[in-house]
Amino acid sequence: MLLRLNPCAKLSDAVQTVQLPSGCPNDGQPCTVSGWENAKNECICCANVNIVPEGTCNKAYRGAVTPFMMCAGVPDGGIDSCQGDSGGPLICGQQLEGVVSWGTYVCAQKGNPGVYAKVCCIVPWIQNTIKEKW
């Protein structure tokens, strides 16, 4: 689903646009995930994570990760997206590479990276939807 804002967002130091990816991210690529953690949090939180290889990701989740998903995290755990962050951005460089999707019930566990929707797989759909509907 894409949302169209009406009126358009007013860009500022706190509100910016992000580029769609020009390709899929590389294994180990550094990224930043951000989210609110929970409804009571007044400040957005950010965490630095890395893209996890597809095989490692799928092994961690017993094959449940589809080609439209990817994982990001840190090898030792302790840093991850969590409940309340779903739908939040995974930014690598200046590009939106992922959208927070799911993970284990207990967040940031070693060997269980966060799972993200893989934006590079749907860029054509995003562009066509914008072109046709807006």
KAPESUL-V373832 format. One record per pair of residues at least 12 apart in sequence whose C-alpha atoms are under 7 Angstrom apart, sorted by sequence separation. I is the first residue (numbers start at 1). J is the second residue. If there is no record, write none. Layout:
BEGIN
I | J
I | J
END
This chain:
BEGIN
34 | 46
87 | 99
88 | 100
102 | 114
103 | 115
33 | 46
34 | 47
87 | 100
102 | 115
32 | 46
33 | 47
57 | 71
86 | 100
87 | 101
101 | 115
102 | 116
32 | 47
33 | 48
85 | 100
86 | 101
100 | 115
101 | 116
32 | 48
54 | 70
100 | 116
101 | 117
31 | 48
32 | 49
99 | 116
100 | 117
31 | 49
98 | 116
99 | 117
30 | 49
31 | 50
52 | 71
98 | 117
30 | 50
51 | 71
52 | 72
98 | 118
29 | 50
30 | 51
51 | 72
52 | 73
97 | 118
98 | 119
28 | 50
29 | 51
50 | 72
51 | 73
97 | 119
28 | 51
49 | 72
50 | 73
97 | 120
27 | 51
28 | 52
49 | 73
50 | 74
26 | 51
27 | 52
49 | 74
82 | 107
27 | 53
80 | 107
80 | 108
79 | 108
78 | 108
77 | 108
78 | 109
47 | 79
77 | 109
47 | 80
77 | 110
80 | 113
81 | 114
76 | 110
77 | 111
80 | 114
75 | 110
75 | 111
73 | 113
72 | 113
73 | 114
71 | 113
72 | 114
71 | 114
72 | 115
71 | 115
37 | 82
70 | 115
71 | 116
37 | 83
38 | 84
69 | 115
70 | 116
37 | 84
69 | 116
70 | 117
33 | 81
36 | 84
37 | 85
69 | 117
70 | 118
36 | 85
68 | 117
69 | 118
35 | 85
68 | 118
60 | 111
60 | 112
35 | 88
68 | 121
34 | 88
34 | 89
33 | 89
34 | 90
33 | 90
32 | 90
33 | 91
31 | 90
32 | 91
31 | 91
32 | 92
31 | 92
30 | 92
31 | 93
25 | 97
21 | 95
19 | 94
20 | 95
21 | 96
18 | 94
19 | 95
20 | 96
21 | 97
18 | 95
19 | 96
18 | 96
24 | 120
23 | 120
21 | 120
END
